């Protein structure tokens, strides 16, 4: 568990980015589900979208990619490699 935390901290060294994440993560993963359970879906949606916006703003300030973007790029790269036809030299 230490390695993922060290990795996360290494990508969030900027103080502003760090604190935007400290606000955005709970908004997405604690407040949004709570409001959804309580039946207030507009506020749940606002918390989820707003929380992610804060985190993406943090990455913009930090100048690095979010974990979601890195995962999506990895998936798309794998998909692209798998969908390309293989070429073989026939001699």
N, C-alpha and C positions, 0 to 999 in steps of 0.2 A: 504493500500500500504506500510505502514511502516514495518509491520511484515515480508513480503517477503524480503525486503531489509536488515532487521536485520538478518534474517536467512542466506542470501547470505553472508553478511559481516562476520558472525560467522564462516562460512566455508572457508573463504579466509583471514585468519589473517596473514599469512606469506607474507612479503613485496614482495618477488620475485613472488610468486604465484599471488598476487593481480595485479601486473603490467603486468604479462604475460596475465592475463585475460583482462586487459585494452587495450592491443594490439590485442588479439585474438578475442574478441567479435566484435569490429567494422570491423575487417577483414572479419569475417563470415557474418555478418548481414547488413553491409553497403557497404563495398567495393565489395564483391562478387556479390551481386545483381546489383550494379551499372555497373560493368564490363560485366555482363551477358546482361543487357539492351543495353549496347553499342556494343554488338556483339563480345566481346573478351572473349569467353568461356574458353580458356585455362588459362587466367589470373584469371577469375572468379573462376574456379576450384582450382587453386593454392591458392588463397586467402581463400577460404572456408576450404580446407584441412589444409592449414598452420595455419589458425586461430584456428581451432579445436586442432591441434597438440600443439600449444602454451598453450591452456587451459588444455589439458590433462597432459602436462609437469608440469604445475602449480599444478595440483592435485597430481602428482607423488611426487613433492617436498614437498607439504603440508602433504602428507600421508593420504589423504582422497579420497573418491569417488566423481566422478562428478555427477551432477544432472541427466544427461542422463543415467549413469550407475545405479544410484539408482532407477530411473523410470523403466528401463529395468528389473532389478532384481525383482521389485515389480510386474510387469506385468507377468513375467515368474513364479513367486511364485504363483500368483493367478491362472494362467493357469494350473500349476501343481496340485494345490489343486482341481480345478474344474474337471480335467481329471482323477483323481484317483477315483476308485470305492469306494463307501461307504461300510463299513462292519457293519453288525448288528449281534448281538448275538441272535440266534434262540434257545429258550429253550423249 
